[in-house]
Amino acid sequence: MSSLFGKKTAWVAALATLIVGSFASSARAQFGGVVQQIGGVWVNQSGVLDVAPSVMLQDTRQKLVQQANDVDPQIRSRTKMRVISLRSIENALRESIASGRELPDEIKYLAGIQRIQNVIAVPEKNDILLSGPGEGWIVDDAGNIVGETTRRPVLHLEDLIVALRTAEAANRDHGITVSIGPTPEGMKRHSDTVRAIQDARRGFGNDLKPVLEEAMGLQDITLTGLPKDSRMAQILVVADYHMKRIAMGHEPAAIEGLPSVLEIAQDRGSVPATSPRFWLESSYDSISRSEDGLVWQIQGPGAKAMTENEILVSDGSGKKVKDHPVLTTWAENMTSRFAALADADPVFAELQNVMDLAVVAAIIARHSLCENVKLEIPMIADEQSQVKMPERPVPASVASQCSFTQVRGKWMVTTAGGVQVDSWGVLDIVQVDNSLEALPSRALANAGDKAWWNAVN
């Protein structure tokens, strides 16, 4: 007993040392300590994604609380429209570089704004304003920076910077994407193992989960269109990971009315003969602009779930086949419930936030808003500026997790997923809304000498 306890204590101590070290060595002067886990998930030094141990969550929260600096008391008030200035953020970054001091929390957390609803270009101020609902913030038990009353994650300057620096890249090749899926070798081993089990036993059981998971091996994480060591990249990966675990029944959704694929299959009495794949992509109810193109409004959940089937064959290749009703039902449920899920689960709210910021960056880049108002933001938007982003371990792989169900003698085993941020594609359909022309005066009504302010509600 004493030996086991000693090993566990040593393991915890080593992990704590690793976490403390990562805060110190990975920190950039502007942003302070780097949080190595998001949404209760972390990436170890080997690039393997896993659920964060409780000691890490506690340490993360403690570090963030210790690092917190004083903010303007007015920022704690909840408002439907908080405004922050890109010009002021640029100036704050310059001052931080010149002084060697860390950025104020109200800049790092974009004044507690929780979603971007409007982009307002103001030529007479040579500025671009971002606005949305906001309030004061706290650190929750999992180490998320969330609103005091809503418990929704606030926006992070880190993610805005990455979105602006990768805006053009998001319009090329595959755009911003993440996928988690088995390797061809793993798929072949898995397929061979399934056939061997069926030949020997004609059925599966919980005792075979480790066998199937080992056969599949580590699944690859693939990222495109953004820095792989960025916070935004980790959010996309963690959101995909959580979606996959909910779909496979490894963890319950944070809301009612979102059963797993396995539960739907049992209820319908039908299973697809193939391995399902789900992914999330950008989706908004509407994106509108003023006649002059200087004021923009973004409305909607930010994401929808998509699905397709892939046949797992012995050589590890995949072939697309017709969608199955069980799979489309799960995807439709996920889409219709996504806004509610994001309100209840910080992981999906974080995904909404980075989706929004990617769209904001696409609007600014595609419509040359900085040029139109003569705003220069090299500290924010230039990768070669003195503002260097914090670096995190690159998520490269994740252990396979097996789930299966039998319906009428047929077995279903689930696999891959993904997230696709088509930040430019969602701008292909934009409505003109003349009422938006009144928004700048409303947004500027309470503007003072601060970087942020509460607009007239």
C-alpha positions in Angstrom: 0.0 0.0 0.0 2.7 2.5 0.9 4.6 1.7 -2.3 1.6 2.3 -4.4 0.8 5.5 -2.5 4.3 6.7 -3.0 4.2 6.1 -6.7 0.9 8.0 -7.0 2.2 10.9 -5.0 5.3 11.0 -7.2 3.2 11.0 -10.3 1.0 13.8 -9.1 4.1 15.8 -8.1 5.7 15.3 -11.5 2.5 16.4 -13.2 2.2 19.4 -11.1 5.9 20.3 -11.9 5.2 19.9 -15.6 2.1 22.2 -15.4 4.0 24.9 -13.4 6.9 24.6 -15.8 4.7 25.0 -18.8 3.2 28.2 -17.4 6.7 29.7 -16.9 8.6 28.5 -20.0 5.8 28.8 -22.6 4.5 32.2 -21.4 4.8 35.2 -23.7 5.2 38.6 -21.9 2.0 40.0 -23.4 -0.3 37.1 -22.5 1.1 35.8 -19.2 0.9 32.1 -18.3 -0.3 29.6 -20.9 -3.2 27.3 -20.0 -2.4 23.8 -21.4 -5.9 22.4 -21.1 -9.2 23.5 -22.6 -12.6 22.1 -21.8 -11.1 19.5 -19.4 -8.9 18.1 -22.2 -5.1 18.5 -22.6 -2.3 17.6 -25.0 0.7 16.0 -23.5 4.3 16.6 -24.6 4.0 13.7 -27.1 1.0 15.3 -28.8 -1.6 12.9 -27.5 -5.0 14.3 -26.6 -6.6 13.0 -23.4 -8.9 14.0 -20.5 -7.1 16.2 -18.1 -6.5 14.8 -14.6 -8.3 16.6 -11.8 -5.0 17.9 -10.4 -4.4 19.7 -13.7 -7.8 21.3 -13.6 -7.2 22.5 -10.1 -3.8 23.8 -10.9 -5.0 25.6 -14.0 -7.7 27.4 -12.0 -5.3 28.4 -9.3 -2.8 29.8 -11.8 -5.4 31.8 -13.6 -6.8 33.2 -10.4 -3.3 34.2 -9.2 -2.5 35.9 -12.5 -5.7 37.9 -12.6 -5.2 41.6 -12.5 -7.5 44.4 -11.4 -10.1 45.6 -14.0 -12.4 48.5 -14.2 -15.4 47.8 -11.9 -17.8 48.9 -14.7 -16.7 46.0 -16.8 -18.6 43.7 -14.4 -22.0 45.0 -15.4 -23.9 42.8 -17.8 -24.8 44.5 -21.1 -26.4 43.4 -24.4 -23.8 45.5 -26.4 -20.3 46.0 -25.2 -17.9 47.5 -27.7 -14.1 47.2 -28.1 -11.8 49.1 -30.4 -9.2 47.4 -32.7 -7.2 50.6 -32.6 -7.1 50.6 -28.8 -6.1 46.9 -28.8 -3.2 47.7 -31.2 -2.1 50.5 -28.9 -2.3 48.3 -25.9 0.0 45.7 -27.6 2.5 48.5 -28.5 2.5 49.7 -24.9 2.9 46.1 -23.6 5.9 45.6 -25.9 7.5 48.9 -24.9 7.0 48.4 -21.2 7.6 44.7 -21.0 4.4 44.4 -18.9 1.6 41.9 -19.4 -1.5 43.0 -21.2 -4.4 44.0 -19.0 -7.1 41.3 -18.5 -9.7 43.5 -20.2 -7.6 43.4 -23.3 -6.7 39.7 -23.1 -10.3 38.8 -22.6 -11.7 41.4 -25.1 -13.7 43.2 -22.4 -15.7 40.2 -21.4 -17.6 40.0 -24.8 -19.0 36.6 -25.2 -20.0 36.6 -28.9 -19.3 39.0 -31.7 -22.6 40.3 -33.2 -21.4 43.4 -35.0 -18.4 44.7 -36.9 -18.5 48.5 -37.3 -16.0 50.3 -39.4 -15.7 54.0 -38.5 -13.8 56.1 -41.0 -13.9 59.3 -39.0 -12.2 57.5 -36.1 -9.8 55.4 -38.3 -11.1 52.4 -36.3 -13.0 49.2 -36.4 -15.3 48.3 -33.5 -16.4 44.8 -32.5 -19.5 44.5 -30.3 -21.6 41.9 -28.6 -23.1 40.9 -25.2 -20.6 41.1 -22.4 -20.1 41.1 -18.6 -17.5 40.5 -15.9 -15.8 37.1 -15.7 -14.6 34.5 -13.3 -12.6 31.3 -13.5 -14.8 28.2 -13.3 -13.8 24.9 -11.8 -12.4 23.6 -15.1 -10.2 26.6 -15.7 -12.4 28.3 -18.2 -12.7 32.1 -18.2 -16.5 32.5 -18.2 -19.1 35.2 -17.5 -20.1 35.8 -13.9 -23.8 35.2 -14.6 -24.1 33.4 -17.9 -21.1 31.1 -17.4 -20.4 31.4 -21.1 -16.7 31.7 -22.1 -15.5 35.1 -23.0 -13.6 35.9 -26.2 -9.8 35.8 -26.1 -7.4 38.2 -27.8 -5.2 35.2 -28.8 -7.9 33.8 -30.9 -8.7 37.1 -32.6 -5.1 37.6 -33.5 -4.8 34.1 -35.0 -8.1 34.6 -36.9 -6.8 37.9 -38.4 -3.4 36.5 -39.2 -4.8 33.5 -40.9 -7.7 35.2 -42.7 -6.2 34.9 -46.2 -5.1 31.3 -45.6 -8.7 30.5 -44.6 -9.7 31.3 -48.1 -7.2 28.9 -49.7 -7.0 25.2 -50.1 -9.0 23.4 -47.5 -9.5 26.5 -45.3 -9.5 26.0 -41.5 -10.2 22.3 -40.7 -9.6 19.7 -38.1 -10.3 16.0 -38.3 -9.8 13.0 -36.1 -9.7 9.7 -37.8 -8.1 6.3 -37.8 -5.0 5.5 -39.8 -5.4 3.2 -42.8 -3.3 0.6 -40.9 -5.5 1.0 -37.9 -8.6 0.6 -39.9 -7.3 -2.6 -41.5 -6.3 -4.1 -38.1 -9.6 -3.1 -36.7 -11.5 -4.7 -39.6 -9.5 -7.9 -39.3 -10.1 -8.0 -35.6 -13.9 -7.5 -36.0 -14.1 -10.3 -38.5 -12.0 -12.6 -36.3 -14.3 -11.9 -33.3 -17.4 -12.5 -35.4 -16.0 -15.8 -36.7 -15.1 -17.0 -33.2 -18.0 -15.6 -31.1 -20.5 -14.0 -33.5 -20.9 -11.1 -31.1 -19.2 -8.4 -29.0 -19.1 -7.6 -25.4 -17.6 -4.9 -23.1 -14.6 -7.3 -22.5 -13.7 -6.8 -26.1 -13.5 -3.0 -26.1 -9.8 -2.9 -25.1 -9.1 -5.4 -27.9 -10.8 -3.3 -30.6 -9.3 -0.1 -29.3 -5.8 -1.5 -29.3 -6.4 -2.8 -32.8 -7.4 0.6 -34.1 -4.5 2.3 -32.3 -3.9 6.0 -32.1 -6.1 8.1 -34.4 -4.5 11.0 -36.3 -5.4 14.6 -35.7 -5.1 16.7 -38.8 -5.2 20.5 -38.8 -5.1 22.9 -41.7 -5.3 26.7 -42.2 -4.0 27.9 -38.8 -1.0 27.5 -36.4 -1.2 24.0 -34.9 0.2 25.2 -31.6 -2.5 27.9 -31.2 -5.3 28.1 -28.7 -7.8 28.2 -31.6 -6.4 24.9 -32.9 -6.9 23.3 -29.6 -10.4 24.5 -29.3 -11.3 23.0 -32.7 -9.7 19.7 -31.7 -11.4 19.6 -28.3 -14.8 20.4 -29.7 -14.4 17.6 -32.3 -13.3 15.2 -29.5 -16.3 16.1 -27.3 -18.7 15.8 -30.2 -17.3 12.4 -31.0 -17.6 11.2 -27.4 -21.2 12.4 -27.2 -22.1 10.8 -30.5 -20.5 7.5 -29.4 -22.2 7.5 -25.9 -18.9 7.9 -24.0 -20.2 11.0 -22.2 -23.7 12.4 -21.9 -24.6 15.7 -23.6 -24.9 18.7 -21.2 -28.5 19.1 -22.3 -31.6 16.9 -22.7 -32.7 15.7 -26.1 -29.4 14.8 -27.6 -29.1 11.0 -27.4 -26.1 9.1 -28.8 -26.0 7.4 -32.2 -26.2 4.1 -30.4 -29.4 5.1 -28.5 -31.0 6.3 -31.7 -30.1 3.0 -33.5 -31.7 1.0 -30.7 -34.8 3.2 -30.7 -35.1 2.9 -34.5 -34.3 -0.7 -34.6 -31.8 -0.1 -37.4 -28.1 0.3 -37.7 -26.0 1.4 -40.7 -23.8 -1.2 -42.2 -20.9 1.2 -42.3 -18.9 3.4 -39.9 -20.5 6.8 -39.5 -18.6 10.1 -39.7 -19.8 13.4 -38.3 -18.3 16.9 -38.5 -19.3 20.4 -37.6 -19.1 23.3 -40.1 -19.8 27.0 -40.0 -23.5 27.9 -40.2 -25.3 31.2 -39.4 -29.0 32.2 -39.6 -28.0 35.4 -41.4 -25.1 37.7 -42.1 -26.1 41.3 -43.1 -24.4 44.6 -43.9 -25.3 48.2 -44.3 -25.6 49.6 -47.9 -22.1 51.2 -47.6 -20.6 47.9 -46.4 -19.2 49.5 -43.2 -21.5 47.9 -40.7 -22.0 44.1 -40.4 -24.2 41.9 -38.3 -23.7 38.2 -37.6 -26.6 36.1 -36.2 -27.1 32.4 -35.6 -25.6 29.4 -33.8 -22.3 29.4 -35.7 -22.2 25.7 -36.5 -24.2 22.7 -37.8 -23.5 19.0 -37.8 -23.0 17.1 -41.0 -22.7 13.3 -41.6 -21.6 10.7 -44.2 -21.0 7.0 -44.1 -17.8 5.3 -44.9 -17.4 1.6 -45.5 -14.5 0.0 -43.6 -12.9 -2.6 -45.9 -10.0 -4.9 -45.3 -7.4 -2.7 -47.0 -8.3 0.3 -44.9 -9.8 2.4 -47.6 -13.1 4.2 -47.3 -16.0 4.6 -49.7 -18.8 7.1 -49.4 -22.3 5.6 -49.4 -25.9 6.9 -48.9 -26.6 8.6 -45.6 -28.4 6.4 -43.1 -31.6 7.7 -41.2 -30.0 7.0 -37.8 -27.0 9.2 -38.7 -29.0 12.0 -40.2 -31.2 12.0 -37.2 -28.3 12.5 -34.9 -26.8 15.2 -37.1 -30.1 17.0 -37.2 -30.5 16.8 -33.5 -27.0 18.2 -33.0 -27.7 21.0 -35.3 -31.1 22.0 -33.8 -29.8 21.7 -30.3 -26.3 23.3 -30.9 -27.2 26.7 -29.5 -28.6 25.2 -26.3 -25.6 22.9 -26.1 -23.2 25.8 -26.3 -25.1 27.7 -23.6 -24.6 24.6 -21.3 -21.2 23.4 -22.4 -18.2 25.8 -22.5 -16.4 23.6 -25.1 -19.1 24.3 -27.7 -19.4 28.0 -26.7 -15.6 28.3 -27.2 -16.2 26.8 -30.7 -18.9 29.4 -31.4 -16.4 32.1 -30.3 -13.6 31.0 -32.7 -16.2 30.5 -35.5 -17.3 34.1 -35.0 -13.8 35.5 -34.9 -12.9 33.6 -38.1 -15.9 35.2 -39.8 -15.0 38.6 -38.4 -11.5 38.2 -39.8 -12.9 37.2 -43.2 -15.2 40.2 -43.3 -12.3 42.6 -42.5 -10.0 40.9 -45.1 -12.5 40.3 -47.9 -14.0 43.8 -47.8 -10.7 45.7 -47.0 -12.2 47.4 -44.0 -8.8 48.4 -42.5 -7.9 50.0 -45.8 -11.3 51.7 -46.0 -10.9 53.4 -42.7 -7.1 53.9 -42.9 -6.5 51.7 -39.8 -3.1 50.0 -39.5 -2.9 47.1 -37.0 0.5 45.4 -37.7 0.9 44.3 -34.0 -2.4 42.4 -34.3 -2.4 41.2 -37.9 1.3 40.8 -38.9 2.9 37.4 -38.1 6.3 39.1 -38.2 5.4 41.7 -35.5 6.9 41.7 -32.1 3.8 40.2 -30.7 4.5 36.5 -30.6 1.7 34.1 -29.8 1.9 31.6 -26.9 2.9 28.1 -28.0 1.2 24.9 -26.9 1.9 21.3 -27.6 0.5 20.4 -31.0 -2.4 17.9 -30.9 -1.3 15.0 -33.1 -3.2 11.9 -32.0 -5.8 10.5 -29.7 -6.4 7.0 -28.4 -9.2 5.1 -30.0 -12.4 4.6 -28.0 -14.7 1.8 -29.0 -18.5 1.8 -28.7 -20.9 -0.6 -30.3 -24.4 -1.8 -30.2 -26.4 -4.7 -31.7 -29.8 -4.2 -33.3 -31.5 -7.2 -34.9 -28.3 -9.2 -35.1 -26.3 -6.3 -36.7 -23.4 -4.5 -35.1 -22.4 -0.9 -35.4 -18.9 0.5 -34.4 -18.4 4.3 -34.6 -15.2 6.1 -35.7 -14.2 9.5 -37.1 -15.2 13.2 -36.9 -14.1 16.8 -37.7 -14.7 20.5 -37.7 -14.6 22.8 -40.8 -14.6 26.6 -40.5 -15.7 28.0 -43.8 -15.3 31.6 -42.8 -15.3 33.0 -46.3 -18.0 30.7 -47.7 -20.6 31.9 -45.2 -20.1 35.4 -46.7 -21.3 34.3 -50.1 -24.9 35.1 -49.1 -25.1 38.5 -47.4 -28.3 40.6 -46.9 -28.4 44.4 -47.1 -30.1 45.8 -44.0 -30.5 49.6 -44.1 -31.4 49.7 -40.4 -27.7 48.9 -39.6 -26.7 52.4 -40.6 -28.0 53.7 -37.2 -25.6 51.3 -35.4 -22.4 53.4 -35.4 -24.0 56.3 -33.5 -25.5 53.9 -31.0 -22.1 52.1 -30.6 -20.2 55.4 -30.2 -22.7 57.1 -27.8 -20.8 56.1 -24.6 -17.3 56.0 -26.1 -14.6 57.6 -24.0 -10.9 57.2 -23.7 -11.0 53.5 -22.8 -10.5 50.5 -25.2 -14.0 49.3 -24.4 -17.3 50.7 -23.3 -21.0 49.7 -23.0 -23.2 51.0 -25.8 -26.7 52.3 -25.5 -29.0 49.3 -25.2 
